[in-house]
Amino acid sequence: MASFEFERECRTPSSECYAIVEEDVALGRVDLHFTKGIVHGTINVSESLTIEAIRELIESIDQQIIDAAGIARDEVIMHVHQGRDLGVFSGLKYEDPIDTDPHMA
């Protein structure tokens, strides 16, 4: 079983964003939005994760973040996107990423 860790990047009164890490390797990001009775999530992960690993990841998010926060919910809905990271863009021109995958050429 995978041992995922989550590093909070930001929090608002109704949402949270986390980097997904396993053994000091960034695997993706999860954005959670809390509404009345439902937690909506968007997970973006690397191409290397299997469907089984993604299921384990969703369970870990539910247990380590949602349950630990004591969020009352009737439903958790996760949208999963899988692909390669192109970088993080910031600023007015959005020309060059401020953080990129060192494996990209």
N, C-alpha and C positions, 0 to 999 in steps of 0.2 A: 504494500500500500504506500502511496506517495505521501510525503510529508510537506504539504504546502504551508508557506508562511505568507502573511499579508502585511504590507507596509503602507499605512495610511498616507495618502497624498493630500487629500482635502476633505472637509466636512462642512455641510450646511445644516440647517435645521431639519431638512427632509431628504438629504442624500449624503453619500460617502463614496470616495474613490480610493482604491487600493492598488498597489503594484503586487503582482503575484510572483512569489519567489520560491524556488526549490533548490536547496543546497547552494545558496548564494548566486544562483542563475535566475535572471529575470525571465519569466515565461509569458507575461502578459499583464493585463489590467482588468479590474472589475469595477463597474460603476453601479451603485445601488441607489434606488429611489424608493422612499417609504411613503406609501399612501395608506388611507384607512383600510386596513384588512389585507392589503396586498403589498408585497415587496417585488418591485420590478428590477431586474438586473441585466446588464449587458457585459458579457465577458468577451474579451479579445485575447486570444492565445496564439502561441507559435504553432507552426505547421507540424512540429515534432510530437505533439500530444496525441495520444490515441483516444478513441471514444471512451474507453474504460477510464483512462486518466482524467478525462473531462468530467465524467460522472463523479469520480472521487473528488475532483476539484469543487464541483457544485455542492457535494455533501460537506466538504470542509468549510466552504463559504457559509453554508447554513448553520453549521455548528459553531465555528470560531467567530463569526461576525454577527450574524443575525440573532442566533440564540443567545450569545454572550451579551448582546446589547439589550436583551429583554424586550425585543420588538414584538408586540402582539400582532399576529397575522394569521389569516385564513389560507393564504396562498402565496407561493413564491414562484415567480415566472422569470426564467432566465433565457435571454437571447445570446447565443454563442456564435462568435465569428472567429474563424481560424485562418491564419495567413502569416505573412512576414511583416515585420516592423520596418517601416520606412523612416522613422525618426519622429522627433517632437519639434513642431514648428511654433514659433512665437514671434510677435512683433508686427509692425505695420505692413511690411513688404512680404513676409512669409517666403523669402527667397531660399534661405539655407536653414536646414534643421539645426537646432541647438544641441541635439543629442541624437546620434545615429548608431545603428548596428555596425560594429566593427567588421562584420563578415560581409557587408554589402560592398560591391565594387562599383 
